[in-house]
Amino acid sequence: MNPLEWTIGQINLMDALVAASVALGVFALLLVAQRVLLARWAKFAEHTSNSLDDDLVAVLRRTQWWFLLVVALYLGTLYHDLPPQGDQFVQSVTVLGLLVQAGLWSSTFLVQRLERYRLKRRETDPGSAMTLSAAGFLGRIALWSFVLLLALDNLGINVTALIAGLGVGGIAVALAVQNILGDLFASLSIVLDKPFAEGDFLIIDSLMGNVEHVGLKTTRLRSLSGEQLVFSNSDLLQSRIRNYGRMHERRVVFEIGVTYQTPRAKLEIIPEIMREAVEASEGTRFDRSHFKAYGNFSLNFETVYYVLSADYAQYMDVQQAVNLHIHQRFEEEEIEFAYPTQTVFIASPNT
């Protein structure tokens, strides 16, 4: 008997070899076609300004070798009639592979588009960039949940009953991980309400730093001294937060004191000196300056002005210029700054 006429179960050896040869040939052609198409498309995308081409290249790169193998095996089986069970198995594997690969393609495309848009909006609207990051995460969860349901349905599992069972079991799981869920919902609250965004400078109790990342469970800040500060999202929303990233201008209040021996004529010109000192610096707006109070050892003046920028370094530069201008004008007017002094009167026993 010719060996090629042998059969394994209901499968003829000759037909099996032909199907395997076709599958291997198709697999090799698909691999070559993928590489050629990817190389040409990537080269074409380099010369276009449309970011969609670059995203499609990234999608094509996510094509898995095992998916090409599954497609090749399916095409190979078309040259041979399989038993009903075998044919059903091949179709199920092919559909599952197609669903997983479609999920990878869709997830990659979604991530690429949202990341490009997030980076574009990050400079002008950091809050919307955070929203896009959360939207991307929720979108991937929804996508893969849909793929999982389709895969289970393809395997013959009753999806409706499964969803109902998960609804009951989800209550028990939610009670077990309520702390984690609390941080998750706090993260969504931060993203939607936008009390702060990446790059904002926050003061939380006695800690301060720039927001580096808002995650699902924690928010991370970089402190001025360099270390990273990690806050639970739920704890963070329960704290009192001072957000200097939303500051448009800085209100500055400072006091100076002069000696009690200062003549009244000199006292009357001090507010005008304060105005001159503030208005001599660019990016400021003078508000007021008044003889505020009689102190223990000084006559106190309070001055208020605004620095038209949230930058702390600029504020310090302005305040330094104001201080130097006041010092110069006090020297010219012979006005003395006050410092803590005491006058002691000693009475003679004979008086």
C-alpha positions as CSV (number, residue, x, y, z in Angstrom):
1,M,0.0,0.0,0.0
2,N,1.3,3.5,-1.0
3,P,2.3,5.4,2.2
4,L,0.7,8.5,0.8
5,E,-2.7,6.7,0.9
6,W,-2.4,6.0,4.6
7,T,-5.1,7.6,6.8
8,I,-5.1,8.8,10.4
9,G,-8.6,8.6,11.6
10,Q,-10.6,10.2,8.8
11,I,-7.7,12.3,7.5
12,N,-5.7,11.2,4.4
13,L,-2.0,11.6,4.9
14,M,-1.5,12.9,1.4
15,D,-4.2,15.6,1.9
16,A,-2.7,16.5,5.3
17,L,0.7,17.0,3.7
18,V,-0.8,19.2,1.0
19,A,-2.7,21.2,3.5
20,A,0.4,21.6,5.7
21,S,2.5,22.7,2.6
22,V,-0.2,25.2,1.6
23,A,-0.3,26.6,5.2
24,L,3.5,26.9,5.5
25,G,3.6,28.6,2.1
26,V,0.9,31.1,3.0
27,F,2.5,31.8,6.3
28,A,5.8,32.6,4.6
29,L,4.1,34.8,2.1
30,L,2.2,36.6,4.8
31,L,5.4,37.3,6.8
32,V,7.1,38.7,3.7
33,A,4.1,40.7,2.7
34,Q,3.9,42.2,6.3
35,R,7.5,43.2,6.3
36,V,7.4,44.7,2.8
37,L,4.2,46.6,3.4
38,L,5.4,47.8,6.8
39,A,8.7,49.1,5.3
40,R,7.0,50.9,2.4
41,W,4.3,52.4,4.6
42,A,6.8,53.6,7.2
43,K,8.9,55.2,4.5
44,F,5.8,56.8,3.0
45,A,4.7,58.1,6.4
46,E,8.0,59.8,7.0
47,H,7.3,62.2,4.1
48,T,3.8,63.1,5.1
49,S,2.6,65.6,7.7
50,N,-0.5,63.6,8.5
51,S,-0.1,61.8,11.8
52,L,-2.7,59.2,10.8
53,D,-0.1,57.5,8.6
54,D,2.2,57.1,11.6
55,D,-0.6,55.7,13.7
56,L,-1.4,53.1,11.0
57,V,2.3,52.1,10.9
58,A,2.1,51.5,14.7
59,V,-1.0,49.5,14.2
60,L,0.6,47.4,11.5
61,R,3.6,46.7,13.7
62,R,1.2,45.1,16.3
63,T,0.3,42.3,13.8
64,Q,1.4,39.1,15.6
65,W,3.2,36.2,14.0
66,W,0.8,33.8,15.6
67,F,-2.1,35.5,14.0
68,L,-0.5,35.1,10.6
69,L,0.1,31.4,11.4
70,V,-3.6,30.9,12.4
71,V,-4.7,32.5,9.1
72,A,-2.3,30.3,7.2
73,L,-3.5,27.1,8.9
74,Y,-7.1,28.1,8.2
75,L,-6.4,28.6,4.5
76,G,-4.5,25.3,4.5
77,T,-7.5,23.4,5.8
78,L,-9.6,24.7,2.9
79,Y,-7.8,22.2,0.7
80,H,-9.0,19.3,2.8
81,D,-12.3,18.3,4.3
82,L,-12.0,17.9,8.0
83,P,-14.4,16.0,10.2
84,P,-17.2,18.3,11.7
85,Q,-15.5,18.5,15.1
86,G,-12.1,19.4,13.6
87,D,-13.6,21.9,11.2
88,Q,-15.5,23.5,14.2
89,F,-12.3,23.6,16.2
90,V,-10.3,25.3,13.4
91,Q,-13.1,27.9,12.9
92,S,-13.2,28.6,16.7
93,V,-9.4,29.1,16.9
94,T,-9.4,31.3,13.8
95,V,-12.2,33.5,15.2
96,L,-10.5,33.8,18.5
97,G,-7.2,34.8,16.9
98,L,-9.0,37.3,14.7
99,L,-10.8,38.8,17.8
100,V,-7.6,39.1,19.8
101,Q,-5.6,40.6,16.9
102,A,-8.5,43.1,16.2
103,G,-8.4,44.0,19.8
104,L,-4.6,44.7,19.6
105,W,-5.1,46.8,16.5
106,S,-7.9,48.8,17.9
107,S,-6.2,49.3,21.3
108,T,-3.0,50.5,19.6
109,F,-4.8,52.9,17.3
110,L,-6.8,54.3,20.3
111,V,-3.7,54.8,22.4
112,Q,-1.8,56.4,19.5
113,R,-4.5,58.9,18.7
114,L,-5.3,59.8,22.3
115,E,-1.6,60.2,23.2
116,R,-1.0,62.5,20.3
117,Y,-4.0,64.6,21.2
118,R,-3.0,64.6,24.9
119,L,0.6,65.8,24.2
120,K,-0.9,68.5,21.9
121,R,-3.3,69.7,24.6
122,R,-0.9,69.3,27.5
123,E,0.8,72.7,26.9
124,T,-2.4,74.7,26.7
125,D,-4.8,72.7,28.9
126,P,-3.2,70.2,31.3
127,G,-6.5,69.3,32.8
128,S,-7.9,68.0,29.5
129,A,-4.7,66.0,29.1
130,M,-5.5,64.2,32.3
131,T,-9.1,63.6,31.1
132,L,-7.8,62.1,27.9
133,S,-5.5,59.7,29.8
134,A,-8.4,58.4,31.9
135,A,-10.6,58.2,28.8
136,G,-7.9,56.1,27.1
137,F,-7.8,53.7,30.1
138,L,-11.6,53.4,30.2
139,G,-11.7,52.9,26.5
140,R,-9.2,50.1,26.5
141,I,-11.2,48.4,29.4
142,A,-14.4,48.7,27.3
143,L,-12.7,47.4,24.2
144,W,-11.2,44.3,25.8
145,S,-14.4,43.6,27.7
146,F,-16.2,43.6,24.3
147,V,-13.5,41.3,22.8
148,L,-13.8,38.9,25.8
149,L,-17.6,38.7,25.5
150,L,-17.3,38.0,21.8
151,A,-14.7,35.3,22.4
152,L,-16.8,33.6,25.1
153,D,-19.8,33.7,22.9
154,N,-17.8,32.1,20.1
155,L,-16.9,29.3,22.5
156,G,-20.5,28.6,23.2
157,I,-20.7,30.1,26.6
158,N,-24.0,31.8,27.6
159,V,-22.8,35.4,28.0
160,T,-26.1,36.6,29.4
161,A,-26.0,34.2,32.3
162,L,-22.3,35.0,32.8
163,I,-23.0,38.8,33.0
164,A,-25.7,38.2,35.6
165,G,-23.4,36.0,37.7
166,L,-20.7,38.6,37.5
167,G,-23.1,41.2,38.7
168,V,-23.9,39.2,41.9
169,G,-20.2,38.3,42.4
170,G,-19.2,41.9,41.7
171,I,-20.9,43.1,44.9
172,A,-18.8,40.8,47.0
173,V,-15.6,41.8,45.2
174,A,-16.5,45.5,45.6
175,L,-16.8,45.1,49.4
176,A,-13.5,43.3,49.5
177,V,-11.6,46.0,47.6
178,Q,-13.5,49.1,48.6
179,N,-10.3,51.0,49.5
180,I,-9.0,50.4,46.0
181,L,-12.3,51.3,44.5
182,G,-12.4,54.5,46.7
183,D,-9.0,55.5,45.2
184,L,-10.2,54.7,41.7
185,F,-13.3,56.8,42.0
186,A,-11.2,59.6,43.6
187,S,-9.0,59.4,40.5
188,L,-12.0,59.8,38.3
189,S,-13.1,62.7,40.4
190,I,-9.7,64.4,40.0
191,V,-9.8,63.8,36.2
192,L,-13.4,65.1,35.8
193,D,-13.4,67.9,38.3
194,K,-9.8,69.0,37.6
195,P,-8.8,70.5,41.0
196,F,-5.2,70.3,39.7
197,A,-3.3,69.1,36.7
198,E,0.1,67.8,35.9
199,G,2.7,70.5,36.4
200,D,0.8,72.4,39.0
201,F,2.6,73.3,42.3
202,L,0.6,72.1,45.3
203,I,0.9,72.6,49.0
204,I,-0.8,69.9,51.0
205,D,-0.5,70.4,54.7
206,S,3.2,70.8,55.3
207,L,4.3,69.1,52.1
208,M,4.7,70.7,48.7
209,G,5.7,69.8,45.2
210,N,4.9,69.8,41.4
211,V,2.4,67.2,40.2
212,E,4.2,64.6,38.1
213,H,1.5,62.0,37.5
214,V,-2.1,61.3,38.5
215,G,-2.6,57.5,38.6
216,L,-5.6,55.2,39.3
217,K,-4.6,54.8,43.0
218,T,-2.0,57.4,43.8
219,T,-0.9,60.9,42.8
220,R,2.8,61.6,42.7
221,L,4.5,65.0,43.3
222,R,8.1,66.0,43.0
223,S,9.2,68.1,46.0
224,L,11.5,71.1,45.9
225,S,14.3,69.0,47.6
226,G,14.0,66.4,44.9
227,E,12.3,63.4,46.5
228,Q,9.0,62.0,45.2
229,L,5.9,62.4,47.3
230,V,3.1,59.8,46.9
231,F,-0.4,60.5,48.0
232,S,-3.5,58.2,48.0
233,N,-6.1,59.8,45.7
234,S,-8.8,59.4,48.4
235,D,-6.6,61.0,51.1
236,L,-5.6,63.7,48.7
237,L,-9.2,64.8,48.1
238,Q,-9.9,64.9,51.8
239,S,-6.9,67.3,52.4
240,R,-6.8,71.1,52.1
241,I,-4.9,71.7,48.9
242,R,-3.3,75.0,47.9
243,N,-2.9,75.1,44.1
244,Y,-0.3,77.6,43.0
245,G,-0.5,76.4,39.5
246,R,-3.8,78.2,39.1
247,M,-2.4,81.5,40.4
248,H,-2.5,84.3,37.8
249,E,-0.9,87.0,39.9
250,R,0.6,87.2,43.3
251,R,-0.6,89.5,46.1
252,V,2.3,90.8,48.2
253,V,1.8,92.3,51.7
254,F,4.8,93.6,53.6
255,E,5.5,96.0,56.5
256,I,8.4,98.2,57.5
257,G,8.9,100.2,60.7
258,V,10.6,103.5,61.3
259,T,11.7,105.0,64.5
260,Y,9.5,107.1,66.7
261,Q,11.9,110.1,66.3
262,T,10.9,110.3,62.6
263,P,9.3,113.8,61.9
264,R,5.7,113.9,60.8
265,A,6.7,115.4,57.4
266,K,8.8,112.4,56.7
267,L,6.1,110.1,57.8
268,E,3.7,111.7,55.2
269,I,6.0,111.0,52.3
270,I,6.7,107.3,53.1
271,P,3.6,106.0,51.3
272,E,4.7,107.8,48.2
273,I,8.2,106.3,48.5
274,M,6.5,102.9,48.6
275,R,4.5,103.6,45.5
276,E,7.7,104.7,43.7
277,A,9.5,101.6,44.7
278,V,6.7,99.3,43.4
279,E,6.1,101.1,40.2
280,A,9.8,101.3,39.4
281,S,9.6,97.5,38.6
282,E,7.9,96.1,35.5
283,G,5.1,93.6,35.9
284,T,3.6,95.1,39.1
285,R,0.5,96.8,40.1
286,F,0.5,99.1,43.2
287,D,-2.5,98.7,45.5
288,R,-2.0,100.8,48.7
289,S,0.4,101.9,51.4
290,H,-0.6,103.3,54.8
291,F,0.6,104.2,58.2
292,K,-0.8,101.2,59.9
293,A,-0.1,101.2,63.6
294,Y,2.0,102.4,66.5
295,G,4.2,99.4,67.4
296,N,6.1,98.7,70.5
297,F,9.3,100.3,69.2
298,S,8.4,101.5,65.7
299,L,5.8,103.3,63.5
300,N,4.6,100.6,61.1
301,F,3.6,101.0,57.5
302,E,1.8,98.4,55.5
303,T,2.2,98.2,51.7
304,V,0.2,96.0,49.3
305,Y,1.0,95.4,45.6
306,Y,0.6,92.7,42.9
307,V,3.2,90.8,40.8
308,L,1.5,90.1,37.5
309,S,2.9,86.6,37.3
310,A,2.7,83.4,39.3
311,D,6.5,82.8,38.9
312,Y,8.1,82.8,42.4
313,A,11.5,83.7,41.1
314,Q,10.1,86.8,39.4
315,Y,8.3,87.8,42.6
316,M,11.5,87.5,44.6
317,D,13.3,89.7,42.0
318,V,10.6,92.3,42.2
319,Q,10.6,92.3,46.0
320,Q,14.4,92.6,46.1
321,A,14.2,95.6,43.7
322,V,11.5,97.2,45.9
323,N,13.6,96.7,49.1
324,L,16.7,98.2,47.5
325,H,14.7,101.2,46.2
326,I,13.2,101.8,49.7
327,H,16.7,101.6,51.3
328,Q,18.1,104.1,48.8
329,R,15.2,106.6,49.3
330,F,15.3,106.3,53.1
331,E,19.0,107.2,53.0
332,E,18.3,110.2,50.8
333,E,15.5,111.4,53.2
334,E,17.4,110.5,56.3
335,I,14.7,108.2,57.5
336,E,15.8,105.6,60.0
337,F,14.5,102.0,60.1
338,A,13.4,100.8,63.5
339,Y,14.8,97.8,65.3
340,P,13.9,96.4,68.7
341,T,15.0,98.9,71.4
342,Q,14.1,99.7,75.0
343,T,14.5,102.9,77.0
344,V,15.2,102.3,80.6
345,F,14.5,105.1,83.1
346,I,16.5,104.9,86.4
347,A,15.0,106.8,89.3
348,S,17.4,108.0,92.1
349,P,16.4,106.9,95.6
350,N,16.7,110.5,96.8
351,T,14.1,111.8,94.3
